[in-house]
Amino acid sequence: MGQTDYVIGIDCSTTATKAVVWDREGNAVAEGRASLTLSVPRPDWGEQDAEEWWRSTVVALRRAARAVDARKIGAVGITHQRESFVCLDSEDRPIRPAILWLDSRARDEVERFGSEEVHRITGKPPNPTPGFYKLLWLREHEPDALERTARMVEVHAFLVHRLTGHWRTSWASADPLGLVNMQTFDWSEELLDTVGLNREQMCEIRPPGEVIGELRDDVAKEIGLPAGLPIVSGAGDGQAAGLGANITGPGRAYLNLGTAVVSGTYNEHYSWGSEYRVLSGPIPRTYTLETLLAAGTDTVSWFVEKFAGIPADELRVGLSAEQILEAAAAQVGPGSSGLLAVPYWNNASTPYWDLTARGVMLGWTKAHGKAHVYRAILEGIAFEQRLMTEAAETDLERPIEHILALGGGSRSPLWCQILADVLRRPVSVTKEVESTCLGAGMLAAAASGMHDGIREAAAAMSGTSARFEPDEKRTARYHRLYTDVYKEIYPHLAPLFPALANALKEGKA
């Protein structure tokens, strides 16, 4: 093995696999990408061919590796879409398409099996996202698939096996499935028995940031990397993003402004509640307390595509429709002239966990236009994040004093300033847009000896590009809108959401 100058972070997400080569300062020196196909065979379903996880990883790694001296790469770390899993037969072949995190077919199983005890063991409030409920759906609707299952694996375990030949995984990758006891960091025999699986069908479970195997000779030749290269156990994409933002101690939280809005913070002690979901932290035997809003930049894109009607190409001003709307929304004062948006375009997650909840616009008048609606959506997501942050903070050992924003939405100065004003805390933007993949690289850097430990790697390889401070005048206006109006909207409308759902069902009949 030559000099270790680089590590690789793999991020096998829902739509693409990325492989990024990082140097010891956290600079991306090479990158490879390959897209993934999402299948929606029925409403509320989300599936993929698990073999695509591997094919896309091979392509991404090959493209990244050929851009640098591969002999100077010290290790490979992995992050991935969480909760997604596949059932394999005795020949290690997928029995059926993989079921993804965004699949919500198991709503009835949540109602029947989502108990306080399951919540206590897993740290996950009852909702259709964890694999636990989808496995129960398989047990009832496709029992043959479970009977033929020799092994059930998440994305990380699938890739580790293809890379190394070992059936091993990280507990920070496995626990989002909802089958891990969060106090022991081991498979829960009780929950495995409930879904009809046993320990022999699961992978060996290891801490994150540990060398979990070595790159097989045949794979190394196919990709163009050295045989025997250490493969390092990783963490789910949310936890990896937090590590990439250097959330390695209390008092700081990451805020991923992506398709969904996910925020997480560091904790050393286990607690559980409806205000957050608990995940294994990327630093072994720590915890990430996470809030979730299912509709983030997806809501912004929805408005731009369906209603805004901004012909950006025709205007030829070198700006996207979002940038044009942002410039217009910046001229609208805080509160969008009395227009409030509640961003439950899909459902309400933390802290309400209401699958019937839907989006609301409150305060319409003839004075409102596109800029008001655009700003109201940005503000609504900020108000909702304040609701979730303050609820989750009650179980933290130290209040959140600083927010680190990442993801596509963090590149909006207007939105970052709104967040700082609404949340009443500084918001800094991570310098690296691929913070999730960087987190995987940090774990590899620590395991390879490039840095002395995970915290040291995170400190050395992360950074920020901008900082937004709360403005006293705007903060006061937002505080009144939040306390007097916004936080009261859902409690008053909550009984109407299931009534609406029932009325629509009756209408179909």
N, C-alpha and C positions, 0 to 999 in steps of 0.2 A: 504494500500500500504506500502511495506517495504522500506528499505533504497534504494535510487537511486544510484547505482554504474555503471549501464550500460544503453546504448541506442541501438536500432537496426536501421540499415540503410538497406532499400530494394532497389535493383537496378534491375528493370525488363527490360532487354536489348533485343536486337534482337534475340540472340541465347540462352540465359539462364536468369533465375532469381536467384539473389544472395541475401542472407540475412546475414549480418555480425553484430555480437554483438561487440560494441566498449566500451572501458572504458573511463574515463575522460581525459586520456592522448592521446587518439587516437590509442590505441593498439587494434588489433583485437583479441578477446578472444574466439570467436566461429564463425562458418560459416556454412551455408547450401546452397546448389545449386540444381537447377533442370533445365534441358535443355528445349529448345523450338524448335518447328519445323518451318522451313521457307518453304513456298510454292511459287513456281514460275510457275504458270499455263501457262503463255505465256511470250515471250520475253518482257523485260522491266517491268514486273509485279513483285510485291512482296507482299505476303499476309500471314496472320496467323489466326488461330482460336482464337478469343479473350478469349474464355473460358480457353485456355491454359495459358494465362496471370495469371488467378486466380489459376488454378490447380498448376502451378509451384511455385507461391508465397506461397501457403499453404505448399507445400513440403519443400521449402527452409526455411520458418519460423519455421516449426516444427523441422527440423534438427538443426537449430541454437539454438532454445529455450531450447531444452533438454540437451544442453551441459553446461548450467549455471543455477544458481538459478533464475528462472524467476521472483520471487518476487522482485528482485533488479533491474529490467528493468524499466526505467522511461518513455520511449516514443518510438514511431516508426516513422521514417521519410522515405519518398519515393522519389526515382528518377527513370528515365525510358527512354526508347527510345522515341525520340521526333518526332513530326509530324505524328506519326501513330495514326489511329483513327478507330472507329467502329460505325456503325449505329444500334441502338437497337429499337425493337418494343415496344408496350405498356406493354408487359410482361417482359421487360428488357432482352430480348433474342436477340442475334445477328441476323440481317436480312441477312447478307452476311458476308463473311470473312473480317477481318480487312485489311485495306490498309496501308502499311508501308511506312516509310520515304524514303526507297531506291527505291520505285516504281516510275517509270518515264513515265507512260502511258500518262500523261496529257500534253505532249509537245505541241499539237495543242492548248490546252486551254491557255497555257502560251503565245503563240503567239497572241491569240485573246484578252485575258483579262489582260495580264501583263502590266499594265499602270504605269505611273509615280505617279498617285494618289494612287494606291494600294501600291506602294513602300513607299510613304510618310506616309501612315497610319500605315503600318505594320513593316516598317524597313527592309523588305525582298525584295531584288532584284528579278525580275521575273525569276523563275526557277521551275522545276517540284516537288521540295521537299515539300513545304508547302501543308497542306491539302486543302487549298482554291481551288487550281487548280484541285485537284482530286475530290472534291465535284462537281465542274463544269463538270468534265468528267462524274460523276454519273448522274447528271441532264440530260445530253444529251444521254448517252448510257444505263443507267439503271434507268430511271425515276421512275419506280415502287418502287425501293428501297428507294428513297428519300420520296416518297409519304407515305410509310409505316413507316418512321422514327419518333418515338416518342422522341428519344433523340440521339444526336451525341456526343460521348465522346472520349477523348484521354486516354492513358493508365493509367495515374494518377487518373483521375476521375473514371474510371472503378474499379480500386483497392480500392479507398476510399469508394465507394458505397458498395462493398462487405465486407469491413472491418467494416464500421460504419453504413450503411443503409442510409447515406446522399448523395445527388447528389451535391457534392461540389468539387471544384478544386482550384489549385493555378494559378495565372496569369503567373507565371514563368514556369508552365507546359503547360498551354493552348496557350500561345502566339506563339510558333513555328507553330501552325496550320495556322497562317496567317489570323486570324479572330479577332484579338485583336487590338484596337487602342493603340499604344505604348505611347501616351502622357497621356491618361486617365486610362490606365490599365484596360479597360473594353471592353466587346464585342463591335465590330463595327456594328451598326445597318445597315449601308450601305452595308458592305460586307456580312453580314448574308442574307440580302435581295437579293443580287446578286446570291448567291448559292441556294437560295430557302429555307432558314431556318429562324426561328424566335427565340427570346430570351427564350421563354418557352421550346424550345427543347435543350437549353444549360444548363450547370450547374451554380450554384451560384459560383461566382469567388472571391477568397480571396488572400491576400498577402502570399508570401512564409514564412515559419517559424512560422506559427500560428497553434494552436491546432484546428483541423478541424472536430473533432469528437472523439468518444470513441469506443474501440473495443467491438463489439457485444458479448453477452454471448455465443451464439452458436458457433461463430467463435473462441472465446477464448478457449472453451472446445476442439474444433477440433485441434487447433494448440498447446495448452499447454502454453498459456500466460494468465496473469490475465485479467479478464473481466474489462471493463472500462478503459483499458490502453489508454493514449492519442495518437491519430494519428495526425501527424504533416504534414501540407502542405509542399510540396517539390518544386523541380525545375527539368527541363529537364537535361539529363545526361551531356551535355556540361557545363551548368552553375554550376551543382553540382560538376563536376570535378574541375572547377576553384576555388570553395569554398574549396574543399578538398586540393588544393594546396596553400591555404591562399592568394588568389587574392581578397583582400578586400579594396584596395585603388589604386590610380594611380601609374604608374611607373613600374608595374610588369605585366607579361603576363604568362598564362599557355600555354603549347604546348603539346597536347595529341598525341603521336606518336602511333596511333592505326591503325586499318584497313584503316581508313581515318585519315588525319592529320588535327586536329582542334586546332586553337589557339584563345584565347580570353583575353580581358583585361577589366578593370573596368572604368566606366564613370558615372558621375552624371547627365549629361545633354544629352538630346535627339538630335541626329543628324542622318542623313541617307545618304547613298551613295553606289555606285556600288562596292566600295573597301572592303566592309564588310557587314555582316548582323547583325541586332540589335536584341537582345533578352533581356527580363526582367532579371535583375540580381537576384542572390539568396538573396541579402539584399534588402528589399522592397524599391521600387521607385529608384533603380539604374539600370544601363544598362550594358550589356555585348556586346562589339563589337567583332565580331567573324569572323575569316577567315577560309576558308575550301579548302582543297585539297582532292578530292574524293579518290585518290589512294595513300595510305601510305605504311604500312607494307604489305598490300595486293600486292603491286608491287614487293616488295622484295621476298615474298613467291612465286609469279608467276615466277620470274626468277629462283629461286632455284628449283622449281618443274618441270618447262618446259624445262630449258636449262642447268642448272649448272651440273647435272649429278654427284653429289658428293655422293658416296656410304658410308655415315657416319657409318652405321651399320657394313658394311664389314671391315672398317678400324679399328674398335674397339679401338678408342683413347678416348672414353668418351666425344666426342664433337658432337654437331649437325652440319648439313651441313652449317647452317648460321654461326656458330662459326668458322668453318674451313675457310669459305670464308672471314669472317671478319679478321682473322689472315693474310690471303694472301693479302687482300685489304689494310691492314695497312702498308704493304711493298711498296705499290704504292704511289707515291707522289701526293700532291694536284693537282687537275685538271685531274687525271686519264690519264696522257700522252695525253692530247688533246681530250679525249672522253667526250662529254656532253650529258646528258639525260634530256629531258623535260618530266616530269612525268604526262602527260595527258592520262593515260591509259583508263580512263573512259570519262572524259570531262574536261573542264576548268571551275572552279567555280570562286571565287573571284580572281582578280578583273574583269576578262573578261566575265564570264558567257556565255561561248561558248560551246553549247552541241555537236557541230561537231568537236571540237578540239580533236586531238589524240596524242599519245606519239611519241617522236622523239629521235633518236640517231644521234648525229652530230659528225663527225670527225673520223669515222671508218678507221683503218689501219690494216695491217697484224700483227702489233706489239701488238695489244690488245687481251687480253684473259679474262677468267672468272673473275679474280680479278679486272681487269679494269672496266668491266661492272658492277660488284657488287658495287664498290666504286662510279662509275658514277651515279648510281641510288640514293645512299645515298646523294651524292653531289647535284644531280638535285633537290631532295626534299628540301634540305637546301637552294639552290638558289631560288626555288619557294617560300619558306617561307619568305625569305628576301624580295622578290617582294611584297608579300601580307602584311607583317608587315610594311614596309615603306609606302605602300599605305594607310593602316588603320591609321597609326600614325598621319596623317595630321589632323584628327578630334579629337585627344585626347588632353586633357588639359595638359598632361605632357608626354614626350617621354618615351618609354619603355626602362628601364635600366637593367632589370634582367628577364631572362626566367626561368620558372619552368617547367621542362620536366616530363612527366608522360606517362603511357601506356607501352605496351610491348617493343616498340622501344627504350625507355629511358634506358633500361638495356644494351644497346650497348655502351660501352665507346668510340668506334671509331666514331659512329654517333653523339654522344653528343659533342665530340671535333670538328667534322666537323661543326656542327651547331654553336658552339661558334665562330669558326673562320670565317664562312661565315656571320653570323648575327652581328659579331663584338660586342658581349655583353656576359657577363657570363651566363652560363647555369648550373642550379642546378637541381638535380634529386630528386623528392619527395621520402621520405622514404617508403611511402605506395603505393603499386602498385594498390590497389583498391581505388584510390582517388575519383572516382565518388560515390561509395557507402559511403565513408567516409564523403563526402559533405552532403549526406542525414542524416548521423548520427550527424553531427554538427548542422544541423537545429533542430533535435530532442533534442540534448543536450541543446541548448539555450532555447527551448520552455519548457523543463522539469525543468529548473532551475539548471541543472548541471553546467552551466556556465552563466555568467551575460548577455550575448547577443551573437549575431551571430558572430561578429568580435572577441569577446573574445574566443568563442568556436573554431573558426578557428585557432587562434594563439596558443591556448593550445593544440590542437589535431593534428597539422600538424608538419612537419619537413622535412629535406633533408638529403640525404645519401652521396652525392658526388657533387663536384663543378668543372666545366671546364672553364678555363679562355682562352680568345682569345690569340693566339700566333701571335706576330707582323709580323713575316716573312710569315707565312701561310696566315694570313689575307690579306696582301698586294697582294699576288698571286691570292687569291680568288676574291678580290675586282676588279682586272683588268679583270678576266674572266667574272665576273658578269656584270660589266658596259660596257665592249667592245663587249661581245658576247652574254651571256645568255639572258639578258633582251631585246635583239634585235631579238631573234629567233621567238617568237610568232608574233610580229607585221609584220615580213616579210612573215611568212607562213600562217597567218590568212586567206587570200583569197583562199588558196588551200584546206583548210579543208572542207568547204561546197562543193567545186568542186569535191572533192573526194567522199563525201557522195552522190552527185547527180550522179556521174559516176557509183557508185555501184548500185544505184536504177535503172538506165537505163540498167545495165547489167542483173539485175534480170528479167526485162521486156522482 
